[in-house]
Structures are given as C-alpha cells and as structure tokens.
Amino acid sequence: MHDKPVFLTPEGRAKLEAELKHLRDVRRPEVAERIKAAKEFSDTTDNAEFDEAKNEQAFVEGRILTLEKLLANAVLIDSEQSAAHDVVRLGSRVTVIDEEGQPEVYTIVGSAEASPRQGRISNESPVGRALLGRRIGDAVEVVVPAGVLRLSVTAIQ
C-alpha cells in the first residue's frame, strides 16, 4: 500500500520540519519531565497531573508521527515552474473574479498547507480542483456548500 503524496512548498516543508524539531527537542523532554515529577509526587493511581501529562505525551507523540509521515511523503512544489506557465498548477497564484465582479486571489497548495483565510487553498478542495488546468479567460462552476460558485480566471502568476 502506497502512501498518498503530500504536496508542499519549500516554505511549508521548512515550517513542518521546524515544528517536528520543536516537538522532538523541546516538547517531548518537557512532557517526560512532567510525567517523572508526577510519578515522584504520588502514586499514579488517581493522579490527575500524571494522567494529564500522559495525555499530553500521547498528543505530542501522535503529532510527531503525523509530521514524520507527511515529510516522508512530501513532494516539493516548484513555484518557479508553476509561475512560468499559463496553466493553473500546484503553486500557482490565481486571480479570479466571481459573479459580482469581486476579485479573489488564491494560491494552490497541497492540503497540508491549506489556509483559506490566507488565500491558500488545497488542490483537493472543490475550488482548487476546479481551477487546476485552467487558463486565463476560462470560467468554472464549483459546487460549494453555499450553492454554485461561478469564477472566471483573470491572471495566473
């Protein structure tokens, strides 16, 4: 069974690597110390501090595993190559106009980096999927929870 590729920009990869390093080098030892202190303080039975520290340890270890898997399956998005084409690709910065004439700018990224409030939409989202492969002047209709969204591509950077 093959793991699904995780598309990341170089900045996104660096951010995940920094988070992983912080979890391994800082958070993991902190939580281990909390567990040790809670054990020394009293028996582990009915020890709320110990239980809380163990739960935090489980969260930290789970996040470490998730990040390791994401990074192991990372495929870097070459933004230079994306910008050099007139077709929307991963890493493209796309300007669209909606039905009311309101412009929106989206950067198409992998799902691990998506942040819609910052204009970074996933290639797996309905809007991201609809825009991939489009050219300037193309119109798309996207079914979203609020209904049908009609967009026209005006620029690709």
DOBAFI-240709 format. One record per atom (N, C-alpha, C): residue number from 1; atom name; x, y, z. Coordinates in nm, 3 decimals, decimal comma. Layout:
REM DOBAFI-240709
pos:NUM site:CA u:X v:Y w:Z
...
This chain:
REM DOBAFI-240709
pos:1 site:N u:0,084 v:-0,118 w:0,000
pos:1 site:CA u:0,000 v:0,000 w:0,000
pos:1 site:C u:0,089 v:0,124 w:0,000
pos:2 site:N u:0,064 v:0,214 w:-0,096
pos:2 site:CA u:0,144 v:0,335 w:-0,107
pos:2 site:C u:0,074 v:0,450 w:-0,036
pos:3 site:N u:0,156 v:0,531 w:0,028
pos:3 site:CA u:0,103 v:0,650 w:0,093
pos:3 site:C u:0,082 v:0,758 w:-0,012
pos:4 site:N u:-0,017 v:0,840 w:0,011
pos:4 site:CA u:-0,052 v:0,948 w:-0,080
pos:4 site:C u:0,054 v:1,057 w:-0,072
pos:5 site:N u:0,096 v:1,111 w:-0,188
pos:5 site:CA u:0,195 v:1,219 w:-0,184
pos:5 site:C u:0,137 v:1,343 w:-0,116
pos:6 site:N u:0,223 v:1,414 w:-0,045
pos:6 site:CA u:0,185 v:1,537 w:0,024
pos:6 site:C u:0,259 v:1,650 w:-0,047
pos:7 site:N u:0,184 v:1,736 w:-0,115
pos:7 site:CA u:0,245 v:1,845 w:-0,191
pos:7 site:C u:0,272 v:1,962 w:-0,098
pos:8 site:N u:0,399 v:2,006 w:-0,096
pos:8 site:CA u:0,441 v:2,115 w:-0,008
pos:8 site:C u:0,526 v:2,215 w:-0,084
pos:9 site:N u:0,512 v:2,341 w:-0,048
pos:9 site:CA u:0,605 v:2,442 w:-0,098
pos:9 site:C u:0,732 v:2,430 w:-0,013
pos:10 site:N u:0,843 v:2,484 w:-0,058
pos:10 site:CA u:0,964 v:2,481 w:0,025
pos:10 site:C u:0,941 v:2,546 w:0,162
pos:11 site:N u:0,862 v:2,654 w:0,165
pos:11 site:CA u:0,832 v:2,721 w:0,293
pos:11 site:C u:0,749 v:2,632 w:0,384
pos:12 site:N u:0,652 v:2,563 w:0,324
pos:12 site:CA u:0,567 v:2,473 w:0,401
pos:12 site:C u:0,645 v:2,357 w:0,459
pos:13 site:N u:0,737 v:2,304 w:0,379
pos:13 site:CA u:0,821 v:2,195 w:0,427
pos:13 site:C u:0,907 v:2,243 w:0,545
pos:14 site:N u:0,966 v:2,359 w:0,530
pos:14 site:CA u:1,051 v:2,414 w:0,638
pos:14 site:C u:0,970 v:2,435 w:0,765
pos:15 site:N u:0,847 v:2,481 w:0,752
pos:15 site:CA u:0,761 v:2,503 w:0,868
pos:15 site:C u:0,730 v:2,372 w:0,940
pos:16 site:N u:0,699 v:2,267 w:0,863
pos:16 site:CA u:0,672 v:2,136 w:0,924
pos:16 site:C u:0,797 v:2,077 w:0,988
pos:17 site:N u:0,911 v:2,095 w:0,923
pos:17 site:CA u:1,037 v:2,045 w:0,981
pos:17 site:C u:1,069 v:2,117 w:1,111
pos:18 site:N u:1,043 v:2,248 w:1,116
pos:18 site:CA u:1,068 v:2,325 w:1,239
pos:18 site:C u:0,975 v:2,279 w:1,351
pos:19 site:N u:0,849 v:2,253 w:1,317
pos:19 site:CA u:0,755 v:2,204 w:1,419
pos:19 site:C u:0,799 v:2,068 w:1,471
pos:20 site:N u:0,842 v:1,979 w:1,382
pos:20 site:CA u:0,888 v:1,846 w:1,421
pos:20 site:C u:1,010 v:1,857 w:1,513
pos:21 site:N u:1,105 v:1,942 w:1,477
pos:21 site:CA u:1,224 v:1,960 w:1,560
pos:21 site:C u:1,186 v:2,012 w:1,699
pos:22 site:N u:1,095 v:2,108 w:1,705
pos:22 site:CA u:1,050 v:2,162 w:1,833
pos:22 site:C u:0,984 v:2,053 w:1,918
pos:23 site:N u:0,900 v:1,973 w:1,856
pos:23 site:CA u:0,832 v:1,866 w:1,931
pos:23 site:C u:0,932 v:1,765 w:1,986
pos:24 site:N u:1,029 v:1,728 w:1,903
pos:24 site:CA u:1,129 v:1,628 w:1,946
pos:24 site:C u:1,225 v:1,684 w:2,052
pos:25 site:N u:1,274 v:1,805 w:2,028
pos:25 site:CA u:1,380 v:1,861 w:2,112
pos:25 site:C u:1,331 v:1,935 w:2,235
pos:26 site:N u:1,209 v:1,988 w:2,232
pos:26 site:CA u:1,159 v:2,069 w:2,342
pos:26 site:C u:1,039 v:2,005 w:2,411
pos:27 site:N u:0,932 v:1,983 w:2,337
pos:27 site:CA u:0,808 v:1,935 w:2,398
pos:27 site:C u:0,820 v:1,794 w:2,455
pos:28 site:N u:0,882 v:1,702 w:2,381
pos:28 site:CA u:0,895 v:1,565 w:2,429
pos:28 site:C u:0,969 v:1,560 w:2,563
pos:29 site:N u:1,086 v:1,625 w:2,577
pos:29 site:CA u:1,154 v:1,625 w:2,707
pos:29 site:C u:1,073 v:1,693 w:2,817
pos:30 site:N u:1,002 v:1,801 w:2,784
pos:30 site:CA u:0,919 v:1,869 w:2,884
pos:30 site:C u:0,811 v:1,775 w:2,938
pos:31 site:N u:0,745 v:1,706 w:2,849
pos:31 site:CA u:0,638 v:1,615 w:2,891
pos:31 site:C u:0,695 v:1,498 w:2,971
pos:32 site:N u:0,809 v:1,447 w:2,929
pos:32 site:CA u:0,873 v:1,338 w:3,004
pos:32 site:C u:0,906 v:1,383 w:3,146
pos:33 site:N u:0,952 v:1,506 w:3,159
pos:33 site:CA u:0,985 v:1,559 w:3,291
pos:33 site:C u:0,858 v:1,574 w:3,376
pos:34 site:N u:0,749 v:1,617 w:3,314
pos:34 site:CA u:0,621 v:1,630 w:3,387
pos:34 site:C u:0,574 v:1,493 w:3,437
pos:35 site:N u:0,589 v:1,391 w:3,353
pos:35 site:CA u:0,548 v:1,256 w:3,392
pos:35 site:C u:0,634 v:1,207 w:3,509
pos:36 site:N u:0,764 v:1,230 w:3,499
pos:36 site:CA u:0,856 v:1,190 w:3,605
pos:36 site:C u:0,820 v:1,259 w:3,737
pos:37 site:N u:0,796 v:1,390 w:3,731
pos:37 site:CA u:0,762 v:1,465 w:3,852
pos:37 site:C u:0,630 v:1,418 w:3,911
pos:38 site:N u:0,533 v:1,388 w:3,826
pos:38 site:CA u:0,403 v:1,342 w:3,874
pos:38 site:C u:0,414 v:1,205 w:3,941
pos:39 site:N u:0,501 v:1,120 w:3,889
pos:39 site:CA u:0,522 v:0,988 w:3,950
pos:39 site:C u:0,588 v:1,001 w:4,087
pos:40 site:N u:0,683 v:1,092 w:4,097
pos:40 site:CA u:0,753 v:1,111 w:4,224
pos:40 site:C u:0,663 v:1,175 w:4,329
pos:41 site:N u:0,569 v:1,257 w:4,284
pos:41 site:CA u:0,481 v:1,328 w:4,376
pos:41 site:C u:0,387 v:1,232 w:4,448
pos:42 site:N u:0,330 v:1,138 w:4,374
pos:42 site:CA u:0,240 v:1,041 w:4,437
pos:42 site:C u:0,222 v:0,920 w:4,346
pos:43 site:N u:0,147 v:0,825 w:4,396
pos:43 site:CA u:0,115 v:0,705 w:4,320
pos:43 site:C u:0,043 v:0,747 w:4,190
pos:44 site:N u:0,058 v:0,669 w:4,083
pos:44 site:CA u:-0,005 v:0,703 w:3,956
pos:44 site:C u:-0,156 v:0,680 w:3,956
pos:45 site:N u:-0,206 v:0,606 w:4,052
pos:45 site:CA u:-0,350 v:0,583 w:4,063
pos:45 site:C u:-0,416 v:0,711 w:4,113
pos:46 site:N u:-0,522 v:0,754 w:4,047
pos:46 site:CA u:-0,595 v:0,876 w:4,083
pos:46 site:C u:-0,504 v:0,998 w:4,092
pos:47 site:N u:-0,409 v:1,008 w:4,002
pos:47 site:CA u:-0,316 v:1,120 w:3,998
pos:47 site:C u:-0,348 v:1,202 w:3,872
pos:48 site:N u:-0,420 v:1,312 w:3,890
pos:48 site:CA u:-0,465 v:1,393 w:3,777
pos:48 site:C u:-0,348 v:1,451 w:3,698
pos:49 site:N u:-0,245 v:1,494 w:3,767
pos:49 site:CA u:-0,128 v:1,551 w:3,699
pos:49 site:C u:-0,062 v:1,446 w:3,610
pos:50 site:N u:-0,050 v:1,324 w:3,660
pos:50 site:CA u:0,009 v:1,215 w:3,583
pos:50 site:C u:-0,077 v:1,184 w:3,460
pos:51 site:N u:-0,209 v:1,176 w:3,480
pos:51 site:CA u:-0,300 v:1,147 w:3,369
pos:51 site:C u:-0,293 v:1,255 w:3,262
pos:52 site:N u:-0,290 v:1,380 w:3,304
pos:52 site:CA u:-0,282 v:1,491 w:3,210
pos:52 site:C u:-0,150 v:1,487 w:3,132
pos:53 site:N u:-0,041 v:1,460 w:3,201
pos:53 site:CA u:0,089 v:1,452 w:3,135
pos:53 site:C u:0,094 v:1,335 w:3,036
pos:54 site:N u:0,034 v:1,223 w:3,071
pos:54 site:CA u:0,030 v:1,107 w:2,980
pos:54 site:C u:-0,054 v:1,140 w:2,855
pos:55 site:N u:-0,165 v:1,212 w:2,874
pos:55 site:CA u:-0,247 v:1,253 w:2,760
pos:55 site:C u:-0,170 v:1,347 w:2,669
pos:56 site:N u:-0,097 v:1,440 w:2,730
pos:56 site:CA u:-0,016 v:1,532 w:2,651
pos:56 site:C u:0,094 v:1,457 w:2,577
pos:57 site:N u:0,152 v:1,358 w:2,642
pos:57 site:CA u:0,255 v:1,278 w:2,577
pos:57 site:C u:0,197 v:1,207 w:2,454
pos:58 site:N u:0,077 v:1,152 w:2,469
pos:58 site:CA u:0,013 v:1,084 w:2,356
pos:58 site:C u:-0,011 v:1,181 w:2,240
pos:59 site:N u:-0,054 v:1,304 w:2,272
pos:59 site:CA u:-0,076 v:1,404 w:2,169
pos:59 site:C u:0,055 v:1,439 w:2,098
pos:60 site:N u:0,160 v:1,465 w:2,176
pos:60 site:CA u:0,290 v:1,503 w:2,119
pos:60 site:C u:0,344 v:1,390 w:2,031
pos:61 site:N u:0,338 v:1,267 w:2,080
pos:61 site:CA u:0,389 v:1,154 w:2,002
pos:61 site:C u:0,307 v:1,133 w:1,875
pos:62 site:N u:0,176 v:1,152 w:1,885
pos:62 site:CA u:0,090 v:1,139 w:1,767
pos:62 site:C u:0,122 v:1,245 w:1,663
pos:63 site:N u:0,146 v:1,367 w:1,708
pos:63 site:CA u:0,179 v:1,475 w:1,614
pos:63 site:C u:0,315 v:1,451 w:1,551
pos:64 site:N u:0,410 v:1,399 w:1,628
pos:64 site:CA u:0,542 v:1,366 w:1,573
pos:64 site:C u:0,527 v:1,262 w:1,461
pos:65 site:N u:0,449 v:1,157 w:1,487
pos:65 site:CA u:0,427 v:1,054 w:1,385
pos:65 site:C u:0,361 v:1,112 w:1,260
pos:66 site:N u:0,262 v:1,198 w:1,280
pos:66 site:CA u:0,193 v:1,261 w:1,166
pos:66 site:C u:0,290 v:1,343 w:1,084
pos:67 site:N u:0,371 v:1,425 w:1,150
pos:67 site:CA u:0,467 v:1,509 w:1,078
pos:67 site:C u:0,571 v:1,425 w:1,005
pos:68 site:N u:0,620 v:1,319 w:1,070
pos:68 site:CA u:0,718 v:1,231 w:1,005
pos:68 site:C u:0,659 v:1,170 w:0,879
pos:69 site:N u:0,534 v:1,129 w:0,886
pos:69 site:CA u:0,469 v:1,068 w:0,769
pos:69 site:C u:0,448 v:1,172 w:0,659
pos:70 site:N u:0,403 v:1,292 w:0,696
pos:70 site:CA u:0,385 v:1,398 w:0,597
pos:70 site:C u:0,517 v:1,428 w:0,526
pos:71 site:N u:0,623 v:1,443 w:0,603
pos:71 site:CA u:0,752 v:1,478 w:0,545
pos:71 site:C u:0,811 v:1,363 w:0,463
pos:72 site:N u:0,785 v:1,240 w:0,505
pos:72 site:CA u:0,834 v:1,125 w:0,429
pos:72 site:C u:0,767 v:1,115 w:0,292
pos:73 site:N u:0,643 v:1,163 w:0,283
pos:73 site:CA u:0,568 v:1,156 w:0,157
pos:73 site:C u:0,564 v:1,290 w:0,083
pos:74 site:N u:0,648 v:1,384 w:0,127
pos:74 site:CA u:0,646 v:1,518 w:0,069
pos:74 site:C u:0,698 v:1,519 w:-0,074
pos:75 site:N u:0,624 v:1,594 w:-0,156
pos:75 site:CA u:0,665 v:1,622 w:-0,293
pos:75 site:C u:0,669 v:1,774 w:-0,302
pos:76 site:N u:0,787 v:1,829 w:-0,329
pos:76 site:CA u:0,801 v:1,974 w:-0,332
pos:76 site:C u:0,735 v:2,035 w:-0,455
pos:77 site:N u:0,663 v:2,145 w:-0,433
pos:77 site:CA u:0,600 v:2,221 w:-0,540
pos:77 site:C u:0,704 v:2,321 w:-0,588
pos:78 site:N u:0,734 v:2,318 w:-0,716
pos:78 site:CA u:0,830 v:2,412 w:-0,773
pos:78 site:C u:0,756 v:2,536 w:-0,818
pos:79 site:N u:0,755 v:2,640 w:-0,735
pos:79 site:CA u:0,679 v:2,761 w:-0,767
pos:79 site:C u:0,737 v:2,834 w:-0,889
pos:80 site:N u:0,864 v:2,819 w:-0,914
pos:80 site:CA u:0,925 v:2,880 w:-1,033
pos:80 site:C u:0,862 v:2,821 w:-1,159
pos:81 site:N u:0,848 v:2,689 w:-1,160
pos:81 site:CA u:0,791 v:2,621 w:-1,276
pos:81 site:C u:0,643 v:2,655 w:-1,289
pos:82 site:N u:0,571 v:2,663 w:-1,177
pos:82 site:CA u:0,429 v:2,693 w:-1,180
pos:82 site:C u:0,404 v:2,832 w:-1,235
pos:83 site:N u:0,489 v:2,928 w:-1,198
pos:83 site:CA u:0,470 v:3,065 w:-1,241
pos:83 site:C u:0,504 v:3,084 w:-1,388
pos:84 site:N u:0,583 v:2,997 w:-1,445
pos:84 site:CA u:0,629 v:3,013 w:-1,581
pos:84 site:C u:0,527 v:2,965 w:-1,684
pos:85 site:N u:0,414 v:2,912 w:-1,643
pos:85 site:CA u:0,316 v:2,857 w:-1,736
pos:85 site:C u:0,187 v:2,937 w:-1,733
pos:86 site:N u:0,110 v:2,923 w:-1,837
pos:86 site:CA u:-0,019 v:2,992 w:-1,843
pos:86 site:C u:-0,134 v:2,900 w:-1,801
pos:87 site:N u:-0,100 v:2,791 w:-1,736
pos:87 site:CA u:-0,199 v:2,695 w:-1,687
pos:87 site:C u:-0,189 v:2,689 w:-1,535
pos:88 site:N u:-0,304 v:2,683 w:-1,469
pos:88 site:CA u:-0,305 v:2,675 w:-1,323
pos:88 site:C u:-0,252 v:2,539 w:-1,280
pos:89 site:N u:-0,152 v:2,542 w:-1,192
pos:89 site:CA u:-0,089 v:2,421 w:-1,138
pos:89 site:C u:-0,071 v:2,438 w:-0,988
pos:90 site:N u:-0,024 v:2,333 w:-0,924
pos:90 site:CA u:0,014 v:2,344 w:-0,784
pos:90 site:C u:0,120 v:2,453 w:-0,772
pos:91 site:N u:0,103 v:2,542 w:-0,677
pos:91 site:CA u:0,196 v:2,650 w:-0,657
pos:91 site:C u:0,158 v:2,778 w:-0,730
pos:92 site:N u:0,061 v:2,769 w:-0,822
pos:92 site:CA u:0,018 v:2,889 w:-0,896
pos:92 site:C u:-0,057 v:2,984 w:-0,805
pos:93 site:N u:-0,040 v:3,112 w:-0,833
pos:93 site:CA u:-0,117 v:3,216 w:-0,766
pos:93 site:C u:-0,218 v:3,263 w:-0,871
pos:94 site:N u:-0,347 v:3,243 w:-0,842
pos:94 site:CA u:-0,452 v:3,263 w:-0,941
pos:94 site:C u:-0,544 v:3,376 w:-0,896
pos:95 site:N u:-0,572 v:3,468 w:-0,988
pos:95 site:CA u:-0,671 v:3,571 w:-0,960
pos:95 site:C u:-0,798 v:3,534 w:-1,037
pos:96 site:N u:-0,909 v:3,533 w:-0,965
pos:96 site:CA u:-1,039 v:3,502 w:-1,025
pos:96 site:C u:-1,137 v:3,614 w:-0,992
pos:97 site:N u:-1,241 v:3,624 w:-1,072
pos:97 site:CA u:-1,349 v:3,719 w:-1,045
pos:97 site:C u:-1,476 v:3,639 w:-1,032
pos:98 site:N u:-1,554 v:3,670 w:-0,926
pos:98 site:CA u:-1,680 v:3,598 w:-0,907
pos:98 site:C u:-1,792 v:3,668 w:-0,984
pos:99 site:N u:-1,915 v:3,620 w:-0,971
pos:99 site:CA u:-2,030 v:3,673 w:-1,046
pos:99 site:C u:-2,056 v:3,821 w:-1,020
pos:100 site:N u:-2,023 v:3,867 w:-0,899
pos:100 site:CA u:-2,046 v:4,007 w:-0,865
pos:100 site:C u:-1,930 v:4,096 w:-0,908
pos:101 site:N u:-1,829 v:4,038 w:-0,970
pos:101 site:CA u:-1,714 v:4,115 w:-1,014
pos:101 site:C u:-1,608 v:4,135 w:-0,907
pos:102 site:N u:-1,620 v:4,062 w:-0,796
pos:102 site:CA u:-1,524 v:4,074 w:-0,686
pos:102 site:C u:-1,402 v:3,986 w:-0,715
pos:103 site:N u:-1,283 v:4,044 w:-0,714
pos:103 site:CA u:-1,163 v:3,963 w:-0,736
pos:103 site:C u:-1,122 v:3,888 w:-0,609
pos:104 site:N u:-1,070 v:3,770 w:-0,629
pos:104 site:CA u:-1,013 v:3,688 w:-0,521
pos:104 site:C u:-0,881 v:3,634 w:-0,573
pos:105 site:N u:-0,783 v:3,625 w:-0,485
pos:105 site:CA u:-0,653 v:3,569 w:-0,522
pos:105 site:C u:-0,630 v:3,445 w:-0,439
pos:106 site:N u:-0,600 v:3,333 w:-0,506
pos:106 site:CA u:-0,576 v:3,206 w:-0,439
pos:106 site:C u:-0,438 v:3,154 w:-0,480
pos:107 site:N u:-0,371 v:3,092 w:-0,386
pos:107 site:CA u:-0,251 v:3,016 w:-0,417
pos:107 site:C u:-0,289 v:2,870 w:-0,399
pos:108 site:N u:-0,263 v:2,790 w:-0,501
pos:108 site:CA u:-0,298 v:2,648 w:-0,497
pos:108 site:C u:-0,184 v:2,572 w:-0,431
pos:109 site:N u:-0,213 v:2,510 w:-0,316
pos:109 site:CA u:-0,113 v:2,436 w:-0,239
pos:109 site:C u:-0,167 v:2,297 w:-0,206
pos:110 site:N u:-0,082 v:2,214 w:-0,150
pos:110 site:CA u:-0,125 v:2,083 w:-0,102
pos:110 site:C u:-0,209 v:2,098 w:0,023
pos:111 site:N u:-0,283 v:1,995 w:0,057
pos:111 site:CA u:-0,377 v:2,002 w:0,170
pos:111 site:C u:-0,307 v:2,030 w:0,303
pos:112 site:N u:-0,183 v:1,989 w:0,318
pos:112 site:CA u:-0,111 v:2,011 w:0,445
pos:112 site:C u:-0,083 v:2,159 w:0,470
pos:113 site:N u:-0,083 v:2,241 w:0,365
pos:113 site:CA u:-0,053 v:2,383 w:0,380
pos:113 site:C u:-0,174 v:2,473 w:0,363
pos:114 site:N u:-0,289 v:2,415 w:0,335
pos:114 site:CA u:-0,408 v:2,496 w:0,307
pos:114 site:C u:-0,443 v:2,587 w:0,424
pos:115 site:N u:-0,476 v:2,710 w:0,391
pos:115 site:CA u:-0,520 v:2,809 w:0,488
pos:115 site:C u:-0,610 v:2,906 w:0,413
pos:116 site:N u:-0,738 v:2,871 w:0,398
pos:116 site:CA u:-0,829 v:2,953 w:0,317
pos:116 site:C u:-0,834 v:3,100 w:0,357
pos:117 site:N u:-0,824 v:3,129 w:0,485
pos:117 site:CA u:-0,827 v:3,269 w:0,530
pos:117 site:C u:-0,708 v:3,348 w:0,477
pos:118 site:N u:-0,600 v:3,279 w:0,446
pos:118 site:CA u:-0,482 v:3,344 w:0,390
pos:118 site:C u:-0,476 v:3,330 w:0,239
pos:119 site:N u:-0,582 v:3,277 w:0,178
pos:119 site:CA u:-0,587 v:3,262 w:0,033
pos:119 site:C u:-0,510 v:3,142 w:-0,018
pos:120 site:N u:-0,473 v:3,051 w:0,070
pos:120 site:CA u:-0,400 v:2,930 w:0,030
pos:120 site:C u:-0,499 v:2,814 w:0,031
pos:121 site:N u:-0,542 v:2,773 w:-0,090
pos:121 site:CA u:-0,643 v:2,667 w:-0,098
pos:121 site:C u:-0,582 v:2,537 w:-0,147
pos:122 site:N u:-0,637 v:2,430 w:-0,098
pos:122 site:CA u:-0,587 v:2,297 w:-0,130
pos:122 site:C u:-0,622 v:2,258 w:-0,274
pos:123 site:N u:-0,533 v:2,184 w:-0,335
pos:123 site:CA u:-0,559 v:2,128 w:-0,467
pos:123 site:C u:-0,671 v:2,024 w:-0,461
pos:124 site:N u:-0,707 v:1,980 w:-0,340
pos:124 site:CA u:-0,812 v:1,881 w:-0,323
pos:124 site:C u:-0,947 v:1,944 w:-0,289
pos:125 site:N u:-0,948 v:2,075 w:-0,263
pos:125 site:CA u:-1,074 v:2,144 w:-0,232
pos:125 site:C u:-1,155 v:2,159 w:-0,361
pos:126 site:N u:-1,286 v:2,181 w:-0,349
pos:126 site:CA u:-1,366 v:2,197 w:-0,471
pos:126 site:C u:-1,316 v:2,310 w:-0,562
pos:127 site:N u:-1,284 v:2,425 w:-0,504
pos:127 site:CA u:-1,236 v:2,537 w:-0,585
pos:127 site:C u:-1,098 v:2,506 w:-0,643
pos:128 site:N u:-1,010 v:2,451 w:-0,561
pos:128 site:CA u:-0,876 v:2,415 w:-0,609
pos:128 site:C u:-0,880 v:2,316 w:-0,724
pos:129 site:N u:-0,961 v:2,210 w:-0,708
pos:129 site:CA u:-0,975 v:2,109 w:-0,815
pos:129 site:C u:-1,029 v:2,173 w:-0,943
pos:130 site:N u:-1,128 v:2,262 w:-0,929
pos:130 site:CA u:-1,188 v:2,325 w:-1,046
pos:130 site:C u:-1,090 v:2,416 w:-1,120
pos:131 site:N u:-1,000 v:2,479 w:-1,047
pos:131 site:CA u:-0,906 v:2,573 w:-1,109
pos:131 site:C u:-0,786 v:2,504 w:-1,175
pos:132 site:N u:-0,747 v:2,388 w:-1,125
pos:132 site:CA u:-0,631 v:2,319 w:-1,182
pos:132 site:C u:-0,650 v:2,292 w:-1,331
pos:133 site:N u:-0,549 v:2,325 w:-1,408
pos:133 site:CA u:-0,553 v:2,301 w:-1,552
pos:133 site:C u:-0,621 v:2,412 w:-1,632
pos:134 site:N u:-0,676 v:2,511 w:-1,565
pos:134 site:CA u:-0,745 v:2,621 w:-1,634
pos:134 site:C u:-0,645 v:2,725 w:-1,683
pos:135 site:N u:-0,693 v:2,805 w:-1,778
pos:135 site:CA u:-0,611 v:2,913 w:-1,837
pos:135 site:C u:-0,682 v:3,047 w:-1,816
pos:136 site:N u:-0,610 v:3,155 w:-1,840
pos:136 site:CA u:-0,669 v:3,288 w:-1,830
pos:136 site:C u:-0,788 v:3,297 w:-1,926
pos:137 site:N u:-0,898 v:3,346 w:-1,874
pos:137 site:CA u:-1,021 v:3,358 w:-1,953
pos:137 site:C u:-1,118 v:3,243 w:-1,931
pos:138 site:N u:-1,071 v:3,133 w:-1,876
pos:138 site:CA u:-1,160 v:3,019 w:-1,850
pos:138 site:C u:-1,257 v:3,053 w:-1,738
pos:139 site:N u:-1,378 v:3,001 w:-1,751
pos:139 site:CA u:-1,479 v:3,016 w:-1,646
pos:139 site:C u:-1,506 v:2,878 w:-1,588
pos:140 site:N u:-1,526 v:2,873 w:-1,457
pos:140 site:CA u:-1,555 v:2,747 w:-1,390
pos:140 site:C u:-1,677 v:2,762 w:-1,302
pos:141 site:N u:-1,748 v:2,653 w:-1,285
pos:141 site:CA u:-1,858 v:2,647 w:-1,189
pos:141 site:C u:-1,820 v:2,544 w:-1,085
pos:142 site:N u:-1,830 v:2,585 w:-0,959
pos:142 site:CA u:-1,789 v:2,499 w:-0,849
pos:142 site:C u:-1,907 v:2,481 w:-0,755
pos:143 site:N u:-1,939 v:2,355 w:-0,724
pos:143 site:CA u:-2,043 v:2,329 w:-0,626
pos:143 site:C u:-1,979 v:2,336 w:-0,488
pos:144 site:N u:-2,028 v:2,431 w:-0,408
pos:144 site:CA u:-1,980 v:2,451 w:-0,271
pos:144 site:C u:-2,101 v:2,439 w:-0,178
pos:145 site:N u:-2,077 v:2,426 w:-0,048
pos:145 site:CA u:-2,190 v:2,411 w:0,044
pos:145 site:C u:-2,296 v:2,521 w:0,032
pos:146 site:N u:-2,254 v:2,642 w:-0,007
pos:146 site:CA u:-2,349 v:2,753 w:-0,018
pos:146 site:C u:-2,422 v:2,756 w:-0,152
pos:147 site:N u:-2,389 v:2,666 w:-0,242
pos:147 site:CA u:-2,453 v:2,663 w:-0,374
pos:147 site:C u:-2,350 v:2,646 w:-0,484
pos:148 site:N u:-2,374 v:2,714 w:-0,596
pos:148 site:CA u:-2,282 v:2,707 w:-0,709
pos:148 site:C u:-2,206 v:2,838 w:-0,718
pos:149 site:N u:-2,076 v:2,827 w:-0,726
pos:149 site:CA u:-1,987 v:2,943 w:-0,735
pos:149 site:C u:-1,934 v:2,949 w:-0,878
pos:150 site:N u:-1,952 v:3,064 w:-0,942
pos:150 site:CA u:-1,903 v:3,082 w:-1,078
pos:150 site:C u:-1,784 v:3,178 w:-1,073
pos:151 site:N u:-1,672 v:3,130 w:-1,124
pos:151 site:CA u:-1,547 v:3,207 w:-1,122
pos:151 site:C u:-1,489 v:3,216 w:-1,262
pos:152 site:N u:-1,420 v:3,326 w:-1,287
pos:152 site:CA u:-1,352 v:3,345 w:-1,415
pos:152 site:C u:-1,205 v:3,374 w:-1,383
pos:153 site:N u:-1,115 v:3,300 w:-1,447
pos:153 site:CA u:-0,971 v:3,318 w:-1,425
pos:153 site:C u:-0,924 v:3,441 w:-1,500
pos:154 site:N u:-0,864 v:3,537 w:-1,427
pos:154 site:CA u:-0,815 v:3,660 w:-1,490
pos:154 site:C u:-0,663 v:3,672 w:-1,494
pos:155 site:N u:-0,596 v:3,601 w:-1,404
pos:155 site:CA u:-0,450 v:3,608 w:-1,402
pos:155 site:C u:-0,393 v:3,484 w:-1,335
pos:156 site:N u:-0,276 v:3,443 w:-1,383
pos:156 site:CA u:-0,203 v:3,331 w:-1,324
pos:156 site:C u:-0,059 v:3,377 w:-1,305
pos:157 site:N u:-0,013 v:3,368 w:-1,180
pos:157 site:CA u:0,124 v:3,411 w:-1,151
pos:157 site:C u:0,204 v:3,295 w:-1,098
